[in-house]
């Protein structure tokens, strides 16, 4: 997602890293499924090494990060109205309005 139009009219942009109004989450029901897939990929990686197969330097990182991307969902907080936008299983977004109606920076780890 590069842009998301909020109900308040503000356009939430995601065109760089380390955004204070963005976070990711993994639904609890998918936790063990994700961990099992990581375990399987690590076992396959170890098998390749035991067979003497050559792998590129970031091979293990790429294996794990693709699993992470498969299961991770995004969440955004509108800096204008505080509305939270959560990514659904279908990839769309659904919003929830903060009771305060203002930006609280709840996704900002420095807050």
Backbone as XML, in Angstrom:
<?xml version="1.0"?>
<chain id="A" units="angstrom">
  <residue number="1" name="UNK">
    <atom name="N" x="0.846" y="-1.170" z="0.000"/>
    <atom name="CA" x="0.000" y="0.000" z="0.000"/>
    <atom name="C" x="0.891" y="1.232" z="0.000"/>
  </residue>
  <residue number="2" name="UNK">
    <atom name="N" x="0.641" y="2.172" z="-0.876"/>
    <atom name="CA" x="1.409" y="3.410" z="-0.864"/>
    <atom name="C" x="0.579" y="4.578" z="-0.347"/>
  </residue>
  <residue number="3" name="UNK">
    <atom name="N" x="-0.728" y="4.521" z="-0.583"/>
    <atom name="CA" x="-1.621" y="5.576" z="-0.085"/>
    <atom name="C" x="-2.943" y="4.958" z="0.360"/>
  </residue>
  <residue number="4" name="UNK">
    <atom name="N" x="-3.485" y="5.519" z="1.440"/>
    <atom name="CA" x="-4.774" y="5.078" z="1.950"/>
    <atom name="C" x="-5.561" y="6.316" z="2.333"/>
  </residue>
  <residue number="5" name="UNK">
    <atom name="N" x="-6.719" y="6.491" z="1.727"/>
    <atom name="CA" x="-7.555" y="7.646" z="2.034"/>
    <atom name="C" x="-8.370" y="7.411" z="3.289"/>
  </residue>
  <residue number="6" name="UNK">
    <atom name="N" x="-8.169" y="8.263" z="4.279"/>
    <atom name="CA" x="-8.915" y="8.141" z="5.524"/>
    <atom name="C" x="-10.292" y="8.784" z="5.386"/>
  </residue>
  <residue number="7" name="UNK">
    <atom name="N" x="-11.229" y="8.358" z="6.235"/>
    <atom name="CA" x="-12.587" y="8.902" z="6.238"/>
    <atom name="C" x="-12.590" y="10.411" z="6.485"/>
  </residue>
  <residue number="8" name="UNK">
    <atom name="N" x="-11.579" y="10.915" z="7.207"/>
    <atom name="CA" x="-11.523" y="12.344" z="7.534"/>
    <atom name="C" x="-11.009" y="13.187" z="6.370"/>
  </residue>
  <residue number="9" name="UNK">
    <atom name="N" x="-10.545" y="12.518" z="5.307"/>
    <atom name="CA" x="-10.024" y="13.231" z="4.146"/>
    <atom name="C" x="-8.506" y="13.223" z="4.056"/>
  </residue>
  <residue number="10" name="UNK">
    <atom name="N" x="-7.831" y="12.869" z="5.137"/>
    <atom name="CA" x="-6.374" y="12.811" z="5.137"/>
    <atom name="C" x="-5.911" y="11.605" z="4.325"/>
  </residue>
  <residue number="11" name="UNK">
    <atom name="N" x="-4.796" y="11.740" z="3.622"/>
    <atom name="CA" x="-4.224" y="10.633" z="2.857"/>
    <atom name="C" x="-3.025" y="10.093" z="3.637"/>
  </residue>
  <residue number="12" name="UNK">
    <atom name="N" x="-3.136" y="8.843" z="4.079"/>
    <atom name="CA" x="-2.055" y="8.169" z="4.794"/>
    <atom name="C" x="-1.103" y="7.611" z="3.749"/>
  </residue>
  <residue number="13" name="UNK">
    <atom name="N" x="0.157" y="7.993" z="3.855"/>
    <atom name="CA" x="1.155" y="7.565" z="2.877"/>
    <atom name="C" x="2.118" y="6.562" z="3.504"/>
  </residue>
  <residue number="14" name="UNK">
    <atom name="N" x="2.475" y="5.578" z="2.699"/>
    <atom name="CA" x="3.443" y="4.563" z="3.125"/>
    <atom name="C" x="4.449" y="4.398" z="1.998"/>
  </residue>
  <residue number="15" name="UNK">
    <atom name="N" x="5.400" y="5.320" z="1.944"/>
    <atom name="CA" x="6.380" y="5.296" z="0.868"/>
    <atom name="C" x="7.822" y="5.333" z="1.384"/>
  </residue>
  <residue number="16" name="UNK">
    <atom name="N" x="7.999" y="4.970" z="2.661"/>
    <atom name="CA" x="9.333" y="4.911" z="3.244"/>
    <atom name="C" x="9.298" y="3.957" z="4.429"/>
  </residue>
  <residue number="17" name="UNK">
    <atom name="N" x="10.419" y="3.753" z="5.077"/>
    <atom name="CA" x="10.494" y="2.882" z="6.244"/>
    <atom name="C" x="10.430" y="3.691" z="7.528"/>
  </residue>
  <residue number="18" name="UNK">
    <atom name="N" x="10.255" y="2.995" z="8.639"/>
    <atom name="CA" x="10.279" y="3.599" z="9.978"/>
    <atom name="C" x="9.201" y="4.659" z="10.182"/>
  </residue>
  <residue number="19" name="UNK">
    <atom name="N" x="8.005" y="4.391" z="9.715"/>
    <atom name="CA" x="6.896" y="5.321" z="9.894"/>
    <atom name="C" x="6.344" y="5.216" z="11.314"/>
  </residue>
  <residue number="20" name="UNK">
    <atom name="N" x="6.164" y="6.332" z="12.002"/>
    <atom name="CA" x="5.657" y="6.283" z="13.371"/>
    <atom name="C" x="4.164" y="5.946" z="13.453"/>
  </residue>
  <residue number="21" name="UNK">
    <atom name="N" x="3.453" y="6.033" z="12.341"/>
    <atom name="CA" x="2.016" y="5.767" z="12.330"/>
    <atom name="C" x="1.670" y="4.422" z="11.683"/>
  </residue>
  <residue number="22" name="UNK">
    <atom name="N" x="2.679" y="3.545" z="11.555"/>
    <atom name="CA" x="2.459" y="2.234" z="10.947"/>
    <atom name="C" x="3.027" y="1.143" z="11.856"/>
  </residue>
  <residue number="23" name="UNK">
    <atom name="N" x="2.341" y="0.012" z="11.890"/>
    <atom name="CA" x="2.827" y="-1.167" z="12.598"/>
    <atom name="C" x="2.340" y="-2.403" z="11.849"/>
  </residue>
  <residue number="24" name="UNK">
    <atom name="N" x="2.802" y="-3.540" z="12.294"/>
    <atom name="CA" x="2.374" y="-4.809" z="11.722"/>
    <atom name="C" x="1.888" y="-5.710" z="12.837"/>
  </residue>
  <residue number="25" name="UNK">
    <atom name="N" x="1.035" y="-6.632" z="12.474"/>
    <atom name="CA" x="0.569" y="-7.612" z="13.447"/>
    <atom name="C" x="0.381" y="-8.950" z="12.751"/>
  </residue>
  <residue number="26" name="UNK">
    <atom name="N" x="0.460" y="-10.009" z="13.537"/>
    <atom name="CA" x="0.197" y="-11.346" z="13.049"/>
    <atom name="C" x="-0.982" y="-11.876" z="13.854"/>
  </residue>
  <residue number="27" name="UNK">
    <atom name="N" x="-2.080" y="-12.192" z="13.189"/>
    <atom name="CA" x="-3.243" y="-12.702" z="13.916"/>
    <atom name="C" x="-2.870" y="-13.917" z="14.761"/>
  </residue>
  <residue number="28" name="UNK">
    <atom name="N" x="-3.358" y="-13.964" z="15.967"/>
    <atom name="CA" x="-3.024" y="-15.018" z="16.918"/>
    <atom name="C" x="-3.313" y="-16.414" z="16.364"/>
  </residue>
  <residue number="29" name="UNK">
    <atom name="N" x="-4.369" y="-16.553" z="15.595"/>
    <atom name="CA" x="-4.736" y="-17.855" z="15.029"/>
    <atom name="C" x="-3.700" y="-18.362" z="14.022"/>
  </residue>
  <residue number="30" name="UNK">
    <atom name="N" x="-2.836" y="-17.463" z="13.535"/>
    <atom name="CA" x="-1.826" y="-17.849" z="12.548"/>
    <atom name="C" x="-0.432" y="-18.011" z="13.157"/>
  </residue>
  <residue number="31" name="UNK">
    <atom name="N" x="-0.301" y="-17.726" z="14.439"/>
    <atom name="CA" x="0.999" y="-17.757" z="15.110"/>
    <atom name="C" x="1.739" y="-19.078" z="14.899"/>
  </residue>
  <residue number="32" name="UNK">
    <atom name="N" x="1.128" y="-20.183" z="15.274"/>
    <atom name="CA" x="1.809" y="-21.468" z="15.187"/>
    <atom name="C" x="1.990" y="-21.930" z="13.741"/>
  </residue>
  <residue number="33" name="UNK">
    <atom name="N" x="1.058" y="-21.565" z="12.896"/>
    <atom name="CA" x="1.202" y="-21.891" z="11.476"/>
    <atom name="C" x="2.442" y="-21.199" z="10.914"/>
  </residue>
  <residue number="34" name="UNK">
    <atom name="N" x="2.647" y="-19.930" z="11.283"/>
    <atom name="CA" x="3.809" y="-19.196" z="10.822"/>
    <atom name="C" x="5.094" y="-19.806" z="11.382"/>
  </residue>
  <residue number="35" name="UNK">
    <atom name="N" x="5.100" y="-20.107" z="12.677"/>
    <atom name="CA" x="6.287" y="-20.692" z="13.294"/>
    <atom name="C" x="6.613" y="-22.060" z="12.696"/>
  </residue>
  <residue number="36" name="UNK">
    <atom name="N" x="5.598" y="-22.856" z="12.405"/>
    <atom name="CA" x="5.827" y="-24.157" z="11.762"/>
    <atom name="C" x="6.458" y="-23.991" z="10.384"/>
  </residue>
  <residue number="37" name="UNK">
    <atom name="N" x="5.992" y="-22.993" z="9.647"/>
    <atom name="CA" x="6.559" y="-22.765" z="8.312"/>
    <atom name="C" x="8.015" y="-22.301" z="8.417"/>
  </residue>
  <residue number="38" name="UNK">
    <atom name="N" x="8.320" y="-21.453" z="9.389"/>
    <atom name="CA" x="9.711" y="-21.025" z="9.595"/>
    <atom name="C" x="10.573" y="-22.230" z="9.967"/>
  </residue>
  <residue number="39" name="UNK">
    <atom name="N" x="10.081" y="-23.073" z="10.862"/>
    <atom name="CA" x="10.819" y="-24.269" z="11.277"/>
    <atom name="C" x="11.113" y="-25.169" z="10.076"/>
  </residue>
  <residue number="40" name="UNK">
    <atom name="N" x="10.108" y="-25.383" z="9.229"/>
    <atom name="CA" x="10.288" y="-26.214" z="8.040"/>
    <atom name="C" x="11.337" y="-25.629" z="7.112"/>
  </residue>
  <residue number="41" name="UNK">
    <atom name="N" x="11.285" y="-24.323" z="6.926"/>
    <atom name="CA" x="12.264" y="-23.682" z="6.039"/>
    <atom name="C" x="13.677" y="-23.760" z="6.596"/>
  </residue>
  <residue number="42" name="UNK">
    <atom name="N" x="13.814" y="-23.631" z="7.902"/>
    <atom name="CA" x="15.141" y="-23.742" z="8.517"/>
    <atom name="C" x="15.656" y="-25.178" z="8.376"/>
  </residue>
  <residue number="43" name="UNK">
    <atom name="N" x="14.778" y="-26.151" z="8.566"/>
    <atom name="CA" x="15.178" y="-27.561" z="8.391"/>
    <atom name="C" x="15.628" y="-27.823" z="6.956"/>
  </residue>
  <residue number="44" name="UNK">
    <atom name="N" x="14.916" y="-27.259" z="5.984"/>
    <atom name="CA" x="15.311" y="-27.408" z="4.581"/>
    <atom name="C" x="16.652" y="-26.744" z="4.314"/>
  </residue>
  <residue number="45" name="UNK">
    <atom name="N" x="16.875" y="-25.602" z="4.941"/>
    <atom name="CA" x="18.146" y="-24.884" z="4.812"/>
    <atom name="C" x="19.289" y="-25.740" z="5.370"/>
  </residue>
  <residue number="46" name="UNK">
    <atom name="N" x="19.090" y="-26.319" z="6.547"/>
    <atom name="CA" x="20.117" y="-27.165" z="7.166"/>
    <atom name="C" x="20.405" y="-28.397" z="6.302"/>
  </residue>
  <residue number="47" name="UNK">
    <atom name="N" x="19.372" y="-28.945" z="5.707"/>
    <atom name="CA" x="19.549" y="-30.100" z="4.825"/>
    <atom name="C" x="20.399" y="-29.730" z="3.614"/>
  </residue>
  <residue number="48" name="UNK">
    <atom name="N" x="20.140" y="-28.570" z="3.030"/>
    <atom name="CA" x="20.949" y="-28.097" z="1.900"/>
    <atom name="C" x="22.415" y="-27.996" z="2.297"/>
  </residue>
  <residue number="49" name="UNK">
    <atom name="N" x="22.663" y="-27.418" z="3.488"/>
    <atom name="CA" x="24.037" y="-27.275" z="3.947"/>
    <atom name="C" x="24.691" y="-28.635" z="4.164"/>
  </residue>
  <residue number="50" name="UNK">
    <atom name="N" x="23.941" y="-29.570" z="4.758"/>
    <atom name="CA" x="24.472" y="-30.921" z="4.997"/>
    <atom name="C" x="24.799" y="-31.644" z="3.697"/>
  </residue>
  <residue number="51" name="UNK">
    <atom name="N" x="24.057" y="-31.331" z="2.637"/>
    <atom name="CA" x="24.306" y="-31.949" z="1.330"/>
    <atom name="C" x="25.425" y="-31.230" z="0.574"/>
  </residue>
  <residue number="52" name="UNK">
    <atom name="N" x="25.935" y="-30.162" z="1.186"/>
    <atom name="CA" x="27.027" y="-29.423" z="0.551"/>
    <atom name="C" x="26.581" y="-28.442" z="-0.515"/>
  </residue>
  <residue number="53" name="UNK">
    <atom name="N" x="25.287" y="-28.175" z="-0.576"/>
    <atom name="CA" x="24.791" y="-27.225" z="-1.581"/>
    <atom name="C" x="25.205" y="-25.809" z="-1.200"/>
  </residue>
  <residue number="54" name="UNK">
    <atom name="N" x="25.544" y="-25.041" z="-2.187"/>
    <atom name="CA" x="25.913" y="-23.645" z="-1.969"/>
    <atom name="C" x="24.641" y="-22.800" z="-1.887"/>
  </residue>
  <residue number="55" name="UNK">
    <atom name="N" x="24.616" y="-21.894" z="-0.929"/>
    <atom name="CA" x="23.515" y="-20.941" z="-0.809"/>
    <atom name="C" x="24.117" y="-19.542" z="-0.722"/>
  </residue>
  <residue number="56" name="UNK">
    <atom name="N" x="23.390" y="-18.565" z="-1.213"/>
    <atom name="CA" x="23.887" y="-17.187" z="-1.169"/>
    <atom name="C" x="23.811" y="-16.648" z="0.257"/>
  </residue>
  <residue number="57" name="UNK">
    <atom name="N" x="24.527" y="-15.563" z="0.512"/>
    <atom name="CA" x="24.710" y="-15.040" z="1.866"/>
    <atom name="C" x="23.413" y="-14.764" z="2.613"/>
  </residue>
  <residue number="58" name="UNK">
    <atom name="N" x="22.433" y="-14.176" z="1.959"/>
    <atom name="CA" x="21.181" y="-13.799" z="2.631"/>
    <atom name="C" x="20.081" y="-14.844" z="2.469"/>
  </residue>
  <residue number="59" name="UNK">
    <atom name="N" x="20.442" y="-16.061" z="2.129"/>
    <atom name="CA" x="19.463" y="-17.118" z="1.855"/>
    <atom name="C" x="18.525" y="-17.356" z="3.039"/>
  </residue>
  <residue number="60" name="UNK">
    <atom name="N" x="19.069" y="-17.536" z="4.232"/>
    <atom name="CA" x="18.242" y="-17.802" z="5.409"/>
    <atom name="C" x="17.360" y="-16.597" z="5.741"/>
  </residue>
  <residue number="61" name="UNK">
    <atom name="N" x="17.929" y="-15.399" z="5.656"/>
    <atom name="CA" x="17.145" y="-14.184" z="5.883"/>
    <atom name="C" x="15.965" y="-14.124" z="4.918"/>
  </residue>
  <residue number="62" name="UNK">
    <atom name="N" x="16.225" y="-14.396" z="3.655"/>
    <atom name="CA" x="15.154" y="-14.362" z="2.647"/>
    <atom name="C" x="14.087" y="-15.418" z="2.924"/>
  </residue>
  <residue number="63" name="UNK">
    <atom name="N" x="14.495" y="-16.599" z="3.360"/>
    <atom name="CA" x="13.526" y="-17.656" z="3.684"/>
    <atom name="C" x="12.578" y="-17.219" z="4.785"/>
  </residue>
  <residue number="64" name="UNK">
    <atom name="N" x="13.149" y="-16.641" z="5.841"/>
    <atom name="CA" x="12.332" y="-16.252" z="6.992"/>
    <atom name="C" x="11.508" y="-15.012" z="6.690"/>
  </residue>
  <residue number="65" name="UNK">
    <atom name="N" x="12.088" y="-14.032" z="6.002"/>
    <atom name="CA" x="11.344" y="-12.796" z="5.739"/>
    <atom name="C" x="10.164" y="-13.028" z="4.799"/>
  </residue>
  <residue number="66" name="UNK">
    <atom name="N" x="10.271" y="-13.979" z="3.886"/>
    <atom name="CA" x="9.115" y="-14.251" z="3.017"/>
    <atom name="C" x="7.972" y="-14.875" z="3.810"/>
  </residue>
  <residue number="67" name="UNK">
    <atom name="N" x="8.301" y="-15.666" z="4.827"/>
    <atom name="CA" x="7.254" y="-16.211" z="5.695"/>
    <atom name="C" x="6.604" y="-15.073" z="6.476"/>
  </residue>
  <residue number="68" name="UNK">
    <atom name="N" x="7.436" y="-14.194" z="7.022"/>
    <atom name="CA" x="6.922" y="-13.049" z="7.767"/>
    <atom name="C" x="5.968" y="-12.222" z="6.915"/>
  </residue>
  <residue number="69" name="UNK">
    <atom name="N" x="6.355" y="-11.938" z="5.689"/>
    <atom name="CA" x="5.504" y="-11.138" z="4.806"/>
    <atom name="C" x="4.198" y="-11.849" z="4.460"/>
  </residue>
  <residue number="70" name="UNK">
    <atom name="N" x="4.237" y="-13.167" z="4.409"/>
    <atom name="CA" x="3.035" y="-13.945" z="4.091"/>
    <atom name="C" x="1.976" y="-13.825" z="5.186"/>
  </residue>
  <residue number="71" name="UNK">
    <atom name="N" x="2.408" y="-13.760" z="6.441"/>
    <atom name="CA" x="1.474" y="-13.782" z="7.565"/>
    <atom name="C" x="1.182" y="-12.405" z="8.168"/>
  </residue>
  <residue number="72" name="UNK">
    <atom name="N" x="2.037" y="-11.467" z="7.954"/>
    <atom name="CA" x="1.921" y="-10.149" z="8.573"/>
    <atom name="C" x="0.817" y="-9.312" z="7.936"/>
  </residue>
  <residue number="73" name="UNK">
    <atom name="N" x="0.132" y="-8.543" z="8.761"/>
    <atom name="CA" x="-0.873" y="-7.586" z="8.308"/>
    <atom name="C" x="-0.443" y="-6.199" z="8.784"/>
  </residue>
  <residue number="74" name="UNK">
    <atom name="N" x="-0.823" y="-5.179" z="8.057"/>
    <atom name="CA" x="-0.453" y="-3.811" z="8.410"/>
    <atom name="C" x="-1.563" y="-3.114" z="9.186"/>
  </residue>
  <residue number="75" name="UNK">
    <atom name="N" x="-1.142" y="-2.151" z="9.982"/>
    <atom name="CA" x="-2.069" y="-1.286" z="10.696"/>
    <atom name="C" x="-1.512" y="0.128" z="10.617"/>
  </residue>
  <residue number="76" name="UNK">
    <atom name="N" x="-2.394" y="1.076" z="10.372"/>
    <atom name="CA" x="-2.011" y="2.488" z="10.276"/>
    <atom name="C" x="-2.858" y="3.317" z="11.225"/>
  </residue>
  <residue number="77" name="UNK">
    <atom name="N" x="-2.278" y="4.395" z="11.729"/>
    <atom name="CA" x="-3.027" y="5.359" z="12.532"/>
    <atom name="C" x="-3.017" y="6.688" z="11.789"/>
  </residue>
  <residue number="78" name="UNK">
    <atom name="N" x="-4.193" y="7.202" z="11.485"/>
    <atom name="CA" x="-4.297" y="8.488" z="10.797"/>
    <atom name="C" x="-3.780" y="9.584" z="11.727"/>
  </residue>
  <residue number="79" name="UNK">
    <atom name="N" x="-2.834" y="10.378" z="11.246"/>
    <atom name="CA" x="-2.275" y="11.432" z="12.100"/>
    <atom name="C" x="-3.186" y="12.658" z="12.180"/>
  </residue>
  <residue number="80" name="UNK">
    <atom name="N" x="-4.273" y="12.636" z="11.426"/>
    <atom name="CA" x="-5.229" y="13.741" z="11.474"/>
    <atom name="C" x="-6.356" y="13.482" z="12.479"/>
  </residue>
  <residue number="81" name="UNK">
    <atom name="N" x="-6.927" y="12.256" z="12.454"/>
    <atom name="CA" x="-8.093" y="11.975" z="13.306"/>
    <atom name="C" x="-7.891" y="10.827" z="14.300"/>
  </residue>
  <residue number="82" name="UNK">
    <atom name="N" x="-6.771" y="10.091" z="14.190"/>
    <atom name="CA" x="-6.508" y="8.990" z="15.103"/>
    <atom name="C" x="-7.174" y="7.682" z="14.733"/>
  </residue>
  <residue number="83" name="UNK">
    <atom name="N" x="-7.888" y="7.657" z="13.617"/>
    <atom name="CA" x="-8.559" y="6.426" z="13.183"/>
    <atom name="C" x="-7.518" y="5.352" z="12.898"/>
  </residue>
  <residue number="84" name="UNK">
    <atom name="N" x="-7.775" y="4.121" z="13.339"/>
    <atom name="CA" x="-6.908" y="2.990" z="13.051"/>
    <atom name="C" x="-7.416" y="2.257" z="11.822"/>
  </residue>
  <residue number="85" name="UNK">
    <atom name="N" x="-6.509" y="1.897" z="10.956"/>
    <atom name="CA" x="-6.826" y="1.145" z="9.750"/>
    <atom name="C" x="-6.109" y="-0.190" z="9.821"/>
  </residue>
  <residue number="86" name="UNK">
    <atom name="N" x="-6.874" y="-1.284" z="9.882"/>
    <atom name="CA" x="-6.318" y="-2.626" z="9.982"/>
    <atom name="C" x="-6.524" y="-3.380" z="8.683"/>
  </residue>
  <residue number="87" name="UNK">
    <atom name="N" x="-5.475" y="-4.048" z="8.257"/>
    <atom name="CA" x="-5.558" y="-4.849" z="7.041"/>
    <atom name="C" x="-6.289" y="-6.149" z="7.349"/>
  </residue>
  <residue number="88" name="UNK">
    <atom name="N" x="-7.225" y="-6.499" z="6.485"/>
    <atom name="CA" x="-8.003" y="-7.722" z="6.656"/>
    <atom name="C" x="-7.325" y="-8.887" z="5.927"/>
  </residue>
  <residue number="89" name="UNK">
    <atom name="N" x="-7.853" y="-10.081" z="6.104"/>
    <atom name="CA" x="-7.305" y="-11.272" z="5.444"/>
    <atom name="C" x="-7.331" y="-11.127" z="3.922"/>
  </residue>
  <residue number="90" name="UNK">
    <atom name="N" x="-8.295" y="-10.385" z="3.391"/>
    <atom name="CA" x="-8.400" y="-10.205" z="1.940"/>
    <atom name="C" x="-7.471" y="-9.122" z="1.414"/>
  </residue>
  <residue number="91" name="UNK">
    <atom name="N" x="-6.784" y="-8.416" z="2.327"/>
    <atom name="CA" x="-5.862" y="-7.359" z="1.903"/>
    <atom name="C" x="-6.475" y="-5.974" z="1.908"/>
  </residue>
  <residue number="92" name="UNK">
    <atom name="N" x="-7.770" y="-5.897" z="2.146"/>
    <atom name="CA" x="-8.436" y="-4.596" z="2.251"/>
    <atom name="C" x="-8.197" y="-4.024" z="3.646"/>
  </residue>
  <residue number="93" name="UNK">
    <atom name="N" x="-8.672" y="-2.816" z="3.882"/>
    <atom name="CA" x="-8.514" y="-2.184" z="5.189"/>
    <atom name="C" x="-9.871" y="-1.825" z="5.768"/>
  </residue>
  <residue number="94" name="UNK">
    <atom name="N" x="-9.978" y="-1.968" z="7.084"/>
    <atom name="CA" x="-11.184" y="-1.585" z="7.808"/>
    <atom name="C" x="-10.735" y="-0.627" z="8.906"/>
  </residue>
  <residue number="95" name="UNK">
    <atom name="N" x="-11.575" y="0.379" z="9.192"/>
    <atom name="CA" x="-11.153" y="1.405" z="10.146"/>
    <atom name="C" x="-11.943" y="1.364" z="11.446"/>
  </residue>
  <residue number="96" name="UNK">
    <atom name="N" x="-11.278" y="1.848" z="12.481"/>
    <atom name="CA" x="-11.881" y="2.004" z="13.800"/>
    <atom name="C" x="-11.500" y="3.380" z="14.301"/>
  </residue>
  <residue number="97" name="UNK">
    <atom name="N" x="-12.490" y="4.134" z="14.747"/>
    <atom name="CA" x="-12.246" y="5.499" z="15.199"/>
    <atom name="C" x="-11.903" y="5.520" z="16.680"/>
  </residue>
  <residue number="98" name="UNK">
    <atom name="N" x="-10.866" y="6.258" z="17.001"/>
    <atom name="CA" x="-10.446" y="6.433" z="18.388"/>
    <atom name="C" x="-11.532" y="7.164" z="19.173"/>
  </residue>
  <residue number="99" name="UNK">
    <atom name="N" x="-11.676" y="6.817" z="20.440"/>
    <atom name="CA" x="-12.664" y="7.508" z="21.277"/>
    <atom name="C" x="-12.318" y="8.978" z="21.456"/>
  </residue>
  <residue number="100" name="UNK">
    <atom name="N" x="-11.029" y="9.298" z="21.388"/>
    <atom name="CA" x="-10.628" y="10.703" z="21.548"/>
    <atom name="C" x="-10.796" y="11.484" z="20.250"/>
  </residue>
  <residue number="101" name="UNK">
    <atom name="N" x="-10.801" y="10.771" z="19.125"/>
    <atom name="CA" x="-10.930" y="11.445" z="17.835"/>
    <atom name="C" x="-9.688" y="12.227" z="17.449"/>
  </residue>
  <residue number="102" name="UNK">
    <atom name="N" x="-8.549" y="11.901" z="18.071"/>
    <atom name="CA" x="-7.312" y="12.599" z="17.717"/>
    <atom name="C" x="-6.162" y="11.600" z="17.645"/>
  </residue>
  <residue number="103" name="UNK">
    <atom name="N" x="-5.095" y="12.023" z="17.026"/>
    <atom name="CA" x="-3.895" y="11.196" z="16.864"/>
    <atom name="C" x="-3.233" y="11.018" z="18.221"/>
  </residue>
  <residue number="104" name="UNK">
    <atom name="N" x="-3.034" y="9.750" z="18.624"/>
    <atom name="CA" x="-2.432" y="9.424" z="19.916"/>
    <atom name="C" x="-1.033" y="8.837" z="19.788"/>
  </residue>
  <residue number="105" name="UNK">
    <atom name="N" x="-0.577" y="8.596" z="18.566"/>
    <atom name="CA" x="0.735" y="8.003" z="18.292"/>
    <atom name="C" x="0.907" y="6.659" z="19.000"/>
  </residue>
  <residue number="106" name="UNK">
    <atom name="N" x="-0.151" y="5.853" z="19.015"/>
    <atom name="CA" x="-0.087" y="4.581" z="19.734"/>
    <atom name="C" x="0.801" y="3.557" z="19.046"/>
  </residue>
  <residue number="107" name="UNK">
    <atom name="N" x="1.105" y="3.751" z="17.771"/>
    <atom name="CA" x="1.964" y="2.816" z="17.051"/>
    <atom name="C" x="3.422" y="3.241" z="17.055"/>
  </residue>
  <residue number="108" name="UNK">
    <atom name="N" x="3.704" y="4.416" z="17.577"/>
    <atom name="CA" x="5.044" y="4.971" z="17.600"/>
    <atom name="C" x="5.813" y="4.406" z="18.794"/>
  </residue>
  <residue number="109" name="UNK">
    <atom name="N" x="6.849" y="3.627" z="18.527"/>
    <atom name="CA" x="7.609" y="3.006" z="19.617"/>
    <atom name="C" x="8.362" y="4.026" z="20.458"/>
  </residue>
  <residue number="110" name="UNK">
    <atom name="N" x="8.548" y="5.216" z="19.945"/>
    <atom name="CA" x="9.251" y="6.266" z="20.697"/>
    <atom name="C" x="8.302" y="7.081" z="21.566"/>
  </residue>
  <residue number="111" name="UNK">
    <atom name="N" x="7.029" y="6.763" z="21.520"/>
    <atom name="CA" x="6.030" y="7.532" z="22.271"/>
    <atom name="C" x="5.859" y="6.996" z="23.671"/>
  </residue>
</chain>
